[in-house]
């Protein structure tokens, strides 16, 4: 790609100064940017980000050896390469990355979606409906990368690639961490969207107010359209605050716009503004995600008829209320990413609506993540399921049985039958083997993930594939 001069980068950086460079208008060209010294390429600007556990300034030596042509720093280092000195590398990283990659969001139309649940489904529905309407659209989020929202250099690089691939739209999941860490600074948004808010990441944000304020930052961006679902008190509060400041592009999405909902194992439908939207999505909560997507597209100028037709062509989202089937199966199995209390509650409610007989749930909780949600999830399962198998999710550095015991603390207070089967494959096989014809088995927690993190190992594991194998085994034993 074409390079960006240091002078252009200096202009983009607020309160920046130069070190080791006599001519600010140097012809030196920067061709990329990274904050990971292991990923430096020749001609990159290396950003020395100061974090909680690591100080990027300590890795400047390695970055220069690998070919970094300049450094973005908070203090001058003993290196001969040019250094751009700024008050905060983290705060500068987004706008600097945008400049280096040609400010792609000034050409692309970017829709940013935030909230606790529904981000992945909403951006998926937005992008595929746009594609069905004849315009190119890309997705960045949980299903497309390691982070819900990539770090600023990766984000801007990905947007630049979308632009190069002739995409007109980019549908982006925006996490609370991304907003607090400034990853989306430097992005120009065509629309910002709020889905809902429920307890999550409270080990990081400490309380719901701080969590809300983190999400709230997305609506501080200058943006012509702000779409807010008022399906919960947090959405109602956000809509009220935006009304108070006179946001002219505010669109309030009321659940009452969903009329005549129909929910089946084969899909769902509802009437929106007098027209029926048919979808392969399962679950009542997904109707709200579709409604938010439809209202967003309408606010962006798309015709209702085109939106309705396009949504009918949206494919299921992997790991989001995903049915797992084999021919002649006598029970239903659904894999879902519900790894937090409110999401598990919604998934179980939706599964109950689709269930003919008994409802099973197989789930665990991630290690090194907010432990306060574990007994809450256990209590939700106790109230809403008929049979519970507590298993391992991604235990990471924690001991799996310790996590399971914290979940069981919420389960054991009731009379719902439960057991602990730590081997996840065995847990899934147990539920599918013991379930009776007409039962529904919900496998919750990992969804689209194709790995399991145990200690420092990342091992292959796919809930849908394991479930399908168990269903095949069940069918063969019944013949």
Secondary structure, DSSP 8 states (H G I E B T S, - for coil): ---EEHHHHHHHSTT-EEES-S-TT---EE-EEES-GGG--TTEEEE--B-SS-BGGGGHHHHHHTT--EEEESS--S-SSEEEE-S-HHHHHHHHHHHHTT-GGGTSEEEEEESSSSHHHHHHHHHHHHHHTT--EEEESTTTSSSSS--HHHHHHHHHHHHHTT--EEEEE--HHHHHTTTTTT--EEEEEE----S--HHHH-SHHHHHHHHHGGGGS--SEEEEE-SSHHHHHHHHHHHHTT-TTEEEE-GGG-EEEEEETTEEEEEETTEEEEES--SHHHHHHHHHHHHHHHHTT--HHHHHHHHTT----TTSSEEE--TT-SSEEEEE---SHHHHHHHHHHHHHH-SS-EEEEE---TTS-TTHHHHHHHHHHHH-SEEEE--S--BTS-HHHHHHHHHHHHTTS-SEEEE--SHHHHHHHHHHH--TT-EEEEES-TT--EEEETTEEEE--HHHHHHHHHHHHHHHH-
